[in-house]
Amino acid sequence: MKDEVIIIAEAGVNHNGELDTAKKLVKEAALAGANYIKFQTFKTNKIVSQMAKQADYQLKNLKEKNDSQFEMLKKLEMPETWYKPLLNECQKWNIKFLSTAFDHESIDFLHQLNMDFFKIPSGEITNKPYLEYIASKNLPVVLSTGMADLSEIQSAINVLSKKGLRKDDIIVLHCNTEYPTPMEHVNLKAMNSIGDELGVVVGYSDHTLGIEVPIAAVSLGATVIEKHFTLNKNMPGPDHKASLEPSELKAMVLAIRNIELALSGSQKKEPSPSELANKKAIRKSLFFKKDLAAGEVVAAEDFIALRPGNGISPMMIDNYIGKRLSSDVTSLTMVDDSFFI
């Protein structure tokens, strides 16, 4: 992992079963500045039964008469022959490759590709055999927590830990598994509650429309951001409508990098180098408000605070009230110690 926020561009199944589309997604994720592009690796017959129906958002987005989740996913499997060209494409565009494994066979397959870490999807957080098997590979994991409560997250971490994963090797992503997630259901502060209660590093996997929430998550301390993206929201498929288009992904990455810069620094409140040059121009100094004669004793009403700020600060006015002038002064002359006896 890097010190900067890790941004995962979730291509998922938005390739629509076409290798050329998958390659284009790699290119666009790289051009947007993401650290990783992530796909999904699964064998349909190993993760879903023939009786499983599509989720409500899938039915809404696909609008097909056939509501079979099995048939939908079968069309979206990534053949093993895709991986070499996709890895080459990632190398070409200087972006890291990731894919989420949904079954044991897929875990084995992805492990040989030397990925930096495994991504555990929300749906597997209560799948103990899966968690044990992925932990046995001794790679760091990023764990999504959609649909889970705190006790289920803790249980998953316990399973991973008992199989040898250190807590430092686990990053937990707050997540809401509704596509798109209504803003009022994001519950973003739960991300920090997870970190505080369970003592883990946290991030955020986002399914809202737009880019505001992942940006906010970074400002709250997210170390990893995952966001679905597509070439075009109007493409057919279950996830396109809740995904960012390339220009939006680029805007999100830029905003996150700017937030990182804004959060950097000493945390000590002091003038920054860039604003020191403005100090004299914008702050004020004490000036005489009117003409005064030598020997007069000055009062508060004889002073006025004016720019620039390279003279005596108005905060020091009490040091001069009641002093006697050593010479005449004219209106709007900057106050100087030489004017006083």
N, C-alpha and C positions, 0 to 999 in steps of 0.2 A: 504494500500500500504506500501511497505518496502522502506527503504532508498536506497537499492541497485536497480539496473536496473531490472525491471520485465521482465522475458523471458517467452513468451507464445509459446509453441510448438503447432502449428496449425495442428491437425490431420484432421480436417474438415470432408470430406467424404472419406478419404483415407482408411476407414475400409472396403470399397467395399460391404457393406451390411452384413458383417460377425462379430458377436460379439467377437469371438475368436481373430480376427484381431484387433478389437478395444482394447481388453485387452492387446494384445502385444504392441500396440502403447502406452498405458499408461505406461507399464513397461519401454519401451525404452526411453520415454520422461523423466521419473524419473531418470533412470540411466545416462542420458546425463546431468542432473543437471538443467533442466528447472523448473521454479516456477509453471507453469500451463500447463495442456494439455487442448486443446479446440476442441470441436466437433461442429456440426451444427444441430440445432433443427428446424424442419419445417414440415408443412403439405403441400405437393406439390400443392394440389388444392387450397390452400389459398395464394400462392405466384407466381404462373405462370399459364398462360392460355394454353389451348391445342394448340394454334396456334404459341406459342413461339418457335423459333428455337434455337439450341445450338449456343453458342459463337464460334468464329472462332477457338480459342485455344482448345475448347472442341471437335469440329469436327476433328481437326488435331490429337488430342491425342486418341480419341475413335475410329476413322476410321470405324464408323458404317454407314450402309445404312440409318437407321432411324435417322433423325436429330432433332427429337423432344426433346426439353428441358424438357417437362413434363415427358416423359417416362424415360429419364435419371435420373431425380431427384427422381422419384417414387421408383426406385430401391435402392436409397441411403438414404431414410428416416430411422431414428433411432427409432425403436419401444419403447414405454414407458417402456416395460419390461427390456430394456437394462440398464436403468439408475441406478438401485440399484446395480447390479453387477459391473458396471463401477465405481460408487462411492466407493464401497468396494475395488475395485482394486486400486483406487487412494489412499485410506487410507492405504492399504497394502504397497504401494511403496512410501508413503510420498510425494505426489504431489497433488496440488490443481486441482479441477475439474472446467472447464468452458465449456459453449456451447453458441453459437450465436443463438439467437432466430430471426426468420424471419417473424413471424406473431403474432397476439395478443394472440392466444391460446397457442403458444409456450412460449411467455413471461410469461403468467400466470403459466405455468407448471414449467418453470425454476426458477421462483421466489420462489416457495415452496422448492427448493433444497438448499436454503441459500448460493448461490454463493456470492463471495465478491463484484462483480460488473457485470454489463451488458456490453457486447461487441456489438456495433452497426456496422454492416457491411457497406461497401461503398455504396452498392446499395440502402440502406434505407435513405441516408442522405437528400434526397428530399421528403421523405414520412412523411408529417406532422402528420397524425393520428398515425402512428407508433411511431414517436419521442415523441409525447405527452403521449402516453400510457406507453412507457418505462420509461419516466420521472416520471410518477405518482407512480411508485414503490419505489421511494425515495432511490435508490441505486446509487452509483457512476457509471459513464459510461466511456467507452473507445470508441472513435469515429474514425472509419477509413474514409479516405477522398479521396479514389480513384475516378478519373473522375471528381472531384469537383474543382471549383475555390474558391477564398477567400470569395467572397460574399455568395456563397452557404454554406460554412462552418459557416460563421457568422450567416446566417439565421437559420441553424440547432441549433447552440448554443443558439440563441434567443428563439427558440421554447422550448428547454430543460429548459432554465432559467425561462421562464414564467410559467412553470409547477412546479417550486420550486427547481430545481437543482442549487446549487451554482457553480460558475465558478471553484472553487477549487475541485469540484466533477467531473470535466470533463477533461479527457486527450485526446488530439487530435493526431491521428497518421497520419503522412504524408504517402501516399501510391500511387502506380501506379497499376491500375487494368489491367495489361497485363501479361499473364502467358506463358513464362517468360518475365520479363521486360527487354528490351534492356538497357544496361548501359547508353547510351546517353540519355535515357528518364527518368532516375531516378530523376534528378533535386533535389538532396539531400538537398541543401541549402534552398529549399522551406520549409523544416521542421522548420528551425529557423525563417523564415519569418512569418510562421503561428503563432509561439509563440510571436514574437515581435509585429505583427500587431493586434492580437486578445487578447493578454494578457493571454494566456493559457499555461498549461504545455503540452509538446509535446513528441511524440515518433515516432516510424517508423514501418510500416508493410511492409515486404519485399517480393517481388516476383521475384527477380533476381535469376540467377543461382549462386551457390557458397555462401560464407559467408562474403566476403569482405565488402559489403555495410552495412549490419547491424552493423558490427564492427565499421565502419567509423561513422555511425549514433550515436553510443554511445559516440565516441570521440567528437561529435558535441553537445552532451547534451541530447540525447534521454533517456527518463526515462522508456519507455516500448519498447520492441522489440517483434514483432510477426513474426514467420517464419513457413511456411508449412514444414511438414516432413512426411515421409512414411517409411515403412519397406523395400521397394524395388522400385526404380524408374521405373522398367520395368513391374510392375503390371498394369493390365488394369484399366482404370479410367481417369477422366478428369484432375486431379491435380497431379498425381504422378510424372510426368516428371519435373515439376517445384518445386519439393519438395526436402528437404535434406534427405539423409539416416541417420540412427542412428549415425554412426561414424562422419558424417559431423556435425550433430546437436551437438554432444558432443564437437567437435572442436570449434564450434561457441560459445557455452556457456563458455568454458574455455578461449577463447580469450576475450570475453566480460568481464569476471571476472578479467582478467589480465589488461584490459584497465581501469576498475574501480580502481584498485590498483594504476595504473600509474597516474590517474587523482586525486587521493587523496593527502592529504598533505596540508601544510600551504599556498601554492601559493607564498611563499616568496623564492626568490632565495638565497639559502644558502647550505653549504655542508650537505649531508645526513649522518646519523650515519654510514652507511655502507661504505662510501667513505673516511671518516676521517682517517681511518687506512692507506689509500694509499697516504695521503698527503705528508708525509716525504719521502716516497719511490719514488714518481713520480715527485715532484717539485724539484727545484734546489737551490743550495746555491752558494755564492761567494767563489772561490778558487784562490790562487795565480797561475798564469800561468807558472811562471819560478822562478828560484832561484834569490833572491834579497838580497842585503846587508843592514845592519843596517845603518840608516841615509839617505837612498835613498827616494826620493819623488816618490810615485807611480802614474802611469797614467792609463787610461782606458784599454790600451792594456796589462797591467800587471795582469788583472783579467780574469777569465773564469768561466762560470756558469756550474756547474756539479751537478748531483745527489749524495747524498740525499739532501732533503730540510729541514734538521734540523738545518741549520746554518743561516747566514745572507742572506736575500733575495736579489737577483740581482736587485730588484726594488730600493734598497738602495745604489746602486753603487756610486751615486753622493756624498754621505756622506764620501766616502773614497778616491776619486780621489783628488790628491794634498796633501795628508797626508804623513808625514814622518815616516819611520819604526823605531821602537825602538830596533829591533833585527834582526838578519838574518832570512830569511825564505827560505824554500826549495820548489821546484816546486810541485804543486798539493796539497799544504797544505790548509785546509779550513781556510778561513779568520775569524779572531777573533779580537775584539777590543784591546786585550792585545798586538797585534803586532804593535800598533801605539803610537806615542808620543802624 
